[in-house]
Amino acid sequence: MKNFKSVIAIVSLGFSMFAQEQPQKPKQEGHTDQSKFRQMYDLMATPNMYRTASGAPGPEYYQQRADYKMDLELDDKKARLYGTETITYTNNAKESLDYLWVQLDQNLFAKTSKTPLVRSEKIEPAISARGFSRTYMEEKFDGGFKIEYIKDALGQPVSYTVNETMMRINLKKPLAKGEKFVFTIKWWYNIGNYMVDGGRSGFEQFKDGNRLYVLAQFFPRMAVYNDVEGWQNMQFWGQGEFALPFGNYEVNITVPADHVMEATGVLQNKAEVYTPAQYQRYLQAEKTFDKPVIIATQDEAVAREKATWSDQKKTWRFKAENVRDFGISTSRKFILDAMAVQLGGKTVMATSIYPKEGNPLWEQYSTKIVAHTLKSYSSHTFDYPYPKAVSVNAQDQGMEYPMICWNFGRPDENGVTSDHTKYGMMGVIIHEVGHNFFPMIVNSDERQWTWMDEGLNTFLEYLAEIEWQADFPVDRGPAKLIVPYMSGDQAWIEPIMSNSEVIKQFGNNAYGKPAAGLNILREVIMGRELFDYAFRTYANRWKFKHPTPEDFFRTMEDASGVDLDWFWRGWFYTTDYNDIGIKEVKQFYASNEEPAGYKAQEVTRRNRFRASGPKVYMVDSASADFKPEMNKSFDAKEIKTLDEFLTANFSAEERAKLTNPKYFYQVTFDKPGGLVMPILVEVTYEDGTMDNYKFPAQIWSKNEKEVSRIFATQKTIKKIKVDPKEETADIDVTNNSWPKEEVKSKFE
């Protein structure tokens, strides 16, 4: 961009009509459009009849279905789960399927698992004796599915091939559109101690010998087949989570008779598995909307946990409709409470189960937080459609499944709860309950794109947290909280649009940065009204369906009328950062006198009009043409040419309504950062008053390095600051102020 001259001409409003002949341009080599505002045809999949250019499902959109019937039994002594499941798989695709793919996620813990082999290892200078023993001396945990048989609906053996965490079902004949294939799998596996072996499920071992089970990925699950990936049969390496089809579940779970349980779906035999007193308390909870009702009490839990196991058995029967997965938690240590929540004209049960070690924290907060989360998320998306949401207290966990999730957070051994523990527990409950919306209902592919559920959910978690408490100590969401990550070593940063397994800083990349980006869209770029409508449109278009990133990007633009390609390209597809600063500020004064060396410039408008007429000369206070007598506020009457023009063209009444700026400042903004972003400016005057300005990101469309704006003000400017509220993730605030401010170090 050319340097600004110290003298500029403000031309009076008289124009003479004059068609300007265009000069011949010199020939030059063509170049590829590398503008940050170019449309995203190079990055986004071409719209089609399955997924439209508007971001909505197309007329040919389809999705597969998998219905399950399961009989399960927990062996508490051996920590082993046995299961027989019957899957009814329906092909809704136009094409026939030669085989089916089933996910065997428990094989991550098999002795033959390849996951440990892909980790880079180094010798640690020191290692705990326990760690040394486990790493180098002890036999590895014998996890993974043990499949006893797979049979078809007629009881005949089904051919299958296991490939690590995936299993191919070899069909005898192709499965045509509209056809169903019914098959039964009998399996078992050893349940791991997740506190020792890691993982999203397993059991927690207590000092008294009892166990608390959180069971997930516990059964062979159908993989997704769709118009985007075909079969989503990427191996489960442990980081990228799950892609699953919807279906109905009927699940019978046999456990020791002294256990209390919660699981996905509606409990069908409450009167059988609850004591009469517990059943009556549950009926009371269904009608109680202001506070939780204790259904299984702490005294009852303490009495049950005195025995470390029971030879007596009890079967709990659950049914769930239109869910993508199933989770179970069971223990003799559990306390259970619940309350009713009114959502969209129907009653939903908010529920918590927790051991006594979670009290008094869990009894006081958990179920209330569940209820709040359902209300908050529903207000931003759609009314929660499931009959319940359950929060389970499991140490060191934070994991989600339809209608149920496990969450960390307990008082210390002395019963003391720090604010860190309390707010951490609240935050994880909001987050994991919120996952019912993304991805349990808006069912994106977690194996491929972690951010589509974690990022959107973290954004909504932030909104729910500050709705619960205005000064909630949030750790993700606001733009300023992502600055340390975005300003870090580029070697350790990947674009958000990266596959889940290659991300180094998983939390920042898939949770924090997408959430911060959505906050910037809502608060700075789009505004709440446009953003909220578009986000709600996306959620409703794709609930109980399988969206892709393009479906989200396109819907947000389609429903808002805001072109956001520049934002998606920069924030999601690159690791560029935002850094906008004030390069220079000049003050100008109006003058009747033509400055020395002034040369009139032809100014054209739409190539048709040439400006003419009397001029007002603007003199840079730093130039040789500046005179001391100019150092005063502007008065139109003292500028002869302007006064004559105004008198000739405006009545006295009209002239009284004209703005009469007194001071003129030209501010040049530069952009050391690679991202384009709106310029937010706070101007502070000598009298302490302030004005705020917002210049859209498109201000950078013709010059991505620097731009200038004129501020014609009534008062003398004392200070100018860019992004004063830290709303755009500007990584360097040392260049944000004029006059330059000394920024305190982290130490200070």
Secondary structure, DSSP 8 states (H G I E B T S, - for coil): -----SEEEEE-S-EEE------------------TTS-GGGTS----SSB-TTSSB-TT----EEEEEEEEEEETTTTEEEEEEEEEEE--SSS-EEEEEEE-GGGGGSTT-SGGGGS-----S---HHHHIIIIIS-----S-EEEEEEETTS-B-EEEEETTEEEEEEEEEE-TT-EEEEEEEEEEE--BHHHH-SSSEEEE-TTS-EEEEE-S-S-EE--EETTTEE------SSS-----BEEEEEEEEEETT-EEEESSEES-HHHHS-HHHHHHHHHHTT--SS-EEEE-HHHHHHHTTSS--S-EEEEEEEEEEES---EEEETT-EEEEEEEEETTEEEEEEEEE-GGGTTHHHHHHHHHHHHHHHHHHHHS----SSEEEEEE-TT-EEEETTEEEE-----TTS---HHHHHHHHHHHHHHHHTTTTTTTB---TTT-THHHHHHHHHHHHHHHHHH-TT---SSSSGGGGHHHHTS-GGG---SSS-GGG-SSHIIIIIIHHHHHHHHIIIIIS-HHHHHHHHHHHHHHHTTB---HHHHHHHHHHTTT---HHHIIIIIH----B--EEEEEEEEEEESS--TT------EETTTEEE-S-EEEEEETTSTT--GGG-S---GGGSHHHHHHHHHHS-HHHHHHS----EEEEEEEE--SSS---EEEEEEETTS-EEEEEE-GGGGSS-SSEEEEEEEESS-EEEEEESTT--S-BS-GGGSEES------S--
